[in-house]
Amino acid sequence: MVIDPGSEGGGQTLNVLGVIKLRLEDYIEAEKCFDEFLNLSGRSRFLRESFQGYRNVALSEYNLALKEPGKKKDWLDKAVINYDHAIRCLGGDPKIPNQQPRSRDEFNTRYNRSCAKMERAEPEDIEFAMQELITLKSVAPNIVPSHEIWHWRANILSALSKAYSKLDRDEEALRCTKELVQEYERVENKDIEKQPFGIQNAKQNLQSASIWLKQIAKAKEAEDLDQKITKQLERINNLSQSVPSIPLKDWSTVISQIEQIE
């Protein structure tokens, strides 16, 4: 594929190709596309393009960390660095965990970076992520569209529960888990189905909470809460995501067409 290095459109072609490969879970190729995209856009010449590139590279690296345990630390280190770059492109300071995000893009990036930091499992990273998640939880109503607040609150509460549990702060982890379940108890089926990745994230959040609850000492309280989680999982398993998806063969056709661009 031949692309004019000075072309903003050329960079976006690589960005689109990377997004498709990310969707196909081809994280190695996605990471290559996004990295080349950053090189073409000069990594600073177009701040908006650079933000997209850094964020997408980091997403690929984070997923590679989960897929390749032997290289997990290296991929996570790269992901955190690129999330930091993405935050800078948006005018934020990545070193301040309780800085309020200025936009939804920064909100999302800080959330994803917190997840990456927690996966590194270093105490200072977990503490940093916890502070950042607490800030995101408080500002979500001002950043996220009202119909999506439940979704982001649930994601953040799930991440906070993990952070507290990693720090052996079980009482706070249990509180977050209770709030997480309440978010799903309140939301209607149609709202979960309409929310992009709503069903997928709900399953992940609830399953993660259930696994953790089985490990803590407060058996009776945890057992009661786990029953509520099981009820919500059964409900969500009967829902159908209404977000349209493109069959893999069609994605392959799109990739082929993009790669032929000169």
N, C-alpha and C positions, 0 to 999 in steps of 0.2 A: 504494500500500500504506500503510495507516494503522496505526501502531504506537504503543502507549502508551510515552512516553519513560521512564517510571519502571518499566517492566516488564522484569524480567530475562529472561523468556521471549521478549519482543518482540525484545530484543537478540540472543538466540540464533537467532531466526528469520532475521534478517539474516545472522548468522554462517553458518548452514547454507546459505542461498542463495548467499553468497559462496563457500563451499567448493565448491558444485556448479559455479558459473561458473568457478572456478579449475580444476576438473577438466576443464571443457570448453575450457580455454585462452582463455577470454574475460577476459583479465587487466584490461582497462579497467573492465568492469562489476564484476568481483570486487573490485577496489581500491575502487570506490565503495561497494559493500555493506559492506566491512570498515571503511571510514572512517566511514560512517554508524552502523555498529554501535558503534564506539568513542565516537561522540558521544552515542549513546543510553545507553551504560553509564557515562557520566561520565568516562571515561578513567582513573579512579582509584577509583571507588566500589566496583566489584567487581574486585579484583585478578586473580582467575582469568579473568574475562571480558576484562579489559583485556589480559592476556597473550595470550589467543587472538587478540584483535583486532589488536594490534600485530604479532604474528608473522605473521598471515595477510595483513595489509596489506603487510608487508615481502616476503613470498613473491610477492605479485602484482607489486610494484614491481621486484623482482629479475628476474622473467620479462619484464616490460615492457622492462627495460634490454636484455635479450638480443634482444627483438623489434624494438626501435626504436633503431637505432644512433645516430641523430641526437640522441636525448634520453638516451643511455645514462648519461652522468655524472649528470644530474639525478635519474634514477630510482634509480641506485645510491646516491647521497647520501641520498635519502629512505629507501631500504631499510635502510641501515646505522643511521640514526637510529632507525627503528622497531624494528629488532632490539635496539638498545640499551635502548629503553623496555621491550621484552618481558623482557629479562634483569633489569632493575630490578624488574619486577613479581614476579619469582620470587626476589627477595632477593639477586641477584648484583650484582657491580660490573662493568659493561661496560668499564671502563677498564683492567682487569687481565687481560692475555691468558693468564696461567698460573694463574688462579683455578680451582680444581676445581669443576665444576658440582655442584649439590646434588641434581639430579633429571635424569631422562631428557629432560624438556622443555627444561631449560636446556642440556643436552648438545646436543640437536638444534639449538636456536636458535644456540648459539655456533658450531656447525659451519656452519650456513647463513650466518651473518654472516661467517665467515672466507671463504667462497666469494665473497660480495659484495665484501668488501674486496679480494680478489685481482683481481676484475674491474675495480676502479678503477685497478689497475696502478700506483699510487703506491708508491715504495720503502718508505715507512714503513708503509703498509697491508699490503704483502706480508710485511714483517718481523713485524708484529703478528699477522697471520693464521698465519704459520708457527709462532710460539711457541704460539698457541692450539691449533693442530692437533696439535702435539707433546704438549701437555697432554692433549688429548682422546684421543689414541692410548694414552697411558699409563693413563688412568682408565677406558677403555671396558669392561674386564672387570668393573669394580665398578658400572657404571651400566646397561649394555646386557644384556638376557637372553642367556644363554650360546649359544642357537641362532642369535643374530643377530650375534655378535661378528665373525665372518668378513666379514659384509656391511659393517659400519661400519669395520672395519680397512681393507677394500679402498677404500671411499670416501675415508677419511682419507689413505691412502697415495697415492691418485690426486691428491688436492688438494695434498698435500705435495710430490709430484713436480713439479707445476705451479709451486708457490711457489719451489722450489729452482731450477728451470729459468729462471724469470723473473729470478732474482737471479744467473744465470750460474754456479750451483753445480752443474755437471753431474754430478760424482761422487756427490753426495748424491741428486740427482734419479734417477740410474741405480740407486742402491741401493734407493730407494723403489719404483721400477718393478719391480725384481726381486722385492721382497717382495709387491708387488701381484699379480704373476703367480703367485707361490707360494700366495697365498690362494685363487685360483681353481683352482689345480691340486689343492689339498687338499680343497676342498668338493665334496660329492656333488651330482649333478644334481637330485635331489629337494629338496635344501635350497635350491638356487637358485630352483627353480620355486615353492616355498612362500613364499619371502621376497617381501613386497610390493615391487614395483619391482626385484626382484633381477635379472631378465634385462635390463631397460632400463638399470639402472645399470652392470651388468657390461659391456654393449656400449659404453656411453659411456666408461667408465673404460679399457677395453682399446683402443678406437679412438683415444682421446686419447693414450694411451701410445705407440701405434704411430706416430702422426703425429710426436710429439716425437722418438722414436728415430731417425727418418729424417733429423732435422736436426742431430744431434750428430756430432762428429768421430770417436768411437771406433767406426769402421765395423764391424769384425769382431764385437766384443762386442755391439754394438747389433743387428747382423744376427741373431746367434744368439738373442737375447732376443725379437726381433721374430717369429722363427719360432715361438717358444713362444706368443706372443700370438695369432698367426694360428691356431694349433691350438686355443686356448681359444675364440676367436671362432667358429670353425667348430662347435665343440661347443655353445656357447651358442645359436647360431642355430638349432640343431635342438631346442631346449627349448621348452616351452609354459608360459606363466605360469599357475599354477593359481589365482591370486586372481580371484574372480568380478568381472566388470565389468557395468555396466548400459548397455544400448544408448542411443545418443544420443537417440532418440525418447522413451525412458522418462525420461531426465534432463529433457527439455523439458516433459514432463507434470508432473514434480515441481516444476519452476520455476513453471509456470503456476499450480499449486495453491497454492504458497507465496505468490506475488504477490497472490493473491486474499484472503489472510488480512486481516481487519480487526480 
